[in-house]
Amino acid sequence: MADTSVVYAVVRLIAVQLPVLVLAASALYIVAICIYRIYFHPFAHIPGPFFAKLTDAYGLYHSWLKDTHLTIYRLHEEYGTIVRYGPSKILVNDVDGMREIYGYHANFAKGSAYEVLRFNPVHSVFNATDKKMHRRKRRLVGQGFSDSALRASESCILQHMDKFVDSFLESDTGDGWSTAKDVSVLSSFLSLDLITDLVFSKSTNTLTKPDNRQFRSLLVTTGYRMTMAFQMPSAFRAGRSGQWLDLGTWTLRNVDKLRAQWAAMLRGWAMDRIQAEKTRDNSEPDRRDMMSTIINATDPDTGEKLDVQEIGAEAFTLITAGGDTTSVGISATFFYLSRNPVAYERLVGEIRGRFRSLDDVRIGNTLSSCHYLRGCIDEALRLAPPVSVPLYREAGPGGATVRGVFVPERCVAATHAYAIHHNEKYFPDAYSYRPERWLPETKDEAISVTPEAKSAFLPFSHGPRNCAAVNMAYLNLSLSVARLLWVADFRIPSYAGLACIGAGDPSSKDPMRRRVDEYQLWDIFASDKKGPMLEFRRRDISS
């Protein structure tokens, strides 16, 4: 009986003390992890903010604030070229380091941060983590962005460009000038309408149908979730089972429902598009536009095509990536032109001098010869990169070395576009809008873009994993800016409350948001933005 009472007492003591023991053990484990990360981790000697050494929640916090790009720029200013941005993450603000991370022979690949962005059963060319898989997909998807495929899509593109131009000339106030137009909103509608039409032969028609404009809000909220998941993948489920923690559900309860609605619509459109291509009568002319090219693309080495699931994954990626990133370039270009009258007058002179009519502003050598137009666009993309997150790469087997720093296997490195685009080493007078720096004939050696600086220009990433649709992006940027400026003049509204939208606020608590001549961005993986608000007037071409 005594033995039983002793056993009972011991069991009771353990039961009472178990929570304390578990908490104590957990606390010791956390302390041990912190000590290791601060003093013994391979990145322990790399400078960076204290909390970034302990947890990826540091990056998550700044993505939640939507100021990732500003934070990383500040950290490089404070700590130097190489900064520790997470327990196993470093950021490198240097061209040589960038090449060692993203170059063709680099021992880096996309890792777990991209897995959490996969919303489909199969990978797309964007989130494929296996290099061999990516090469196969890139060979097939890349055919959809060839010059011939883009030319085949020209009539579709120009139809949407016409609607875009018309949207700025509505609401005449009586003196020929329009009411103030939000370039960021209208260019977002253009981007979404155009990419959905190119991919599915069905457009969201947000420029002409206000009821459809909820689709853009879906992209914004999904992007916000994506950028946080990208910074701390372990805290986001993205459709995977067996994970108890999912901040995507806890903190953004509506996003998954919105994303599911969006994904279901895209899947339906994708299936319709694939079926239409399969059942096309042989007597019908072969559509060699972007999506038909991708659907029918054949791997030259294996003869394989993308299967139905893969086509769906690529379609979803094209819509998500292309639905707003081009809009950043359009909006930033008009913001900086509106603040730089000399650049504006020079660009208008080039466009109106090269093209005799609006119909002439199309794909071709004349558009390609508008070097100042390309300089204006590149300078806007430098100051306002379309992607606001660092595009992480994970070291492969055996690790890698970046600027003399050993990066162990599965540890992460990246170069951030906003930070390197504002690095005075590569771009002197980095916060000024100077399109002429991109012209080969520029006589100002103090700002001219050197070959090394061109390598530091990363609006669409670098190396074998750069954006597959970069040619289409530049085409859409060039056509939208050129066609709108051929048709219309613009001005900043006289009302200060409208004129300041998109610009920095001198009274902002964040010193980096006080520059009134800088176009402001917010991190939602792509760059979110507001404005500029501009008034437009159709120009007189009768004389």
Secondary structure by P-SEA (a helix, b strand, c coil): caaaaaaaaaaaaaaaaaaaaaaaaaaaaaaaaaaaaacccccccccccccccccaaaaaaaaaacaaaaaaaaaaacccccccccccbbbbccaaaaaaaccccccccccaaaaaacccccccccccccaaaaaaaaaaaaaaacaaaaaaaaaaaaaaaaaaaaaaacccccccccccccaaaaaaaaaaaaaaaaaccccccccccccccaaaaaaaaaaaaaaaaaaccccccccccccccccccccccaaaaaaaaaaaaaaaaaaaaaaaaaaccccccccccaaaaaaacccccccccccaaaaaaaaaaaaaaaccaaaaaaaaaaaaaaacaaaaaaaaaaaaaacccccccccccccccaaaaaaaaaaaaaacccccccbbbbbcccccccccccccccbbbbbbaaaaaaccccccccccccccccccccccccccccaaaaaaccccccccccccaaaaaaaaaaaaaaaaaaccccccccccccccccbbbcccccccccccccccccccccbbbbccbbbbbbccccc
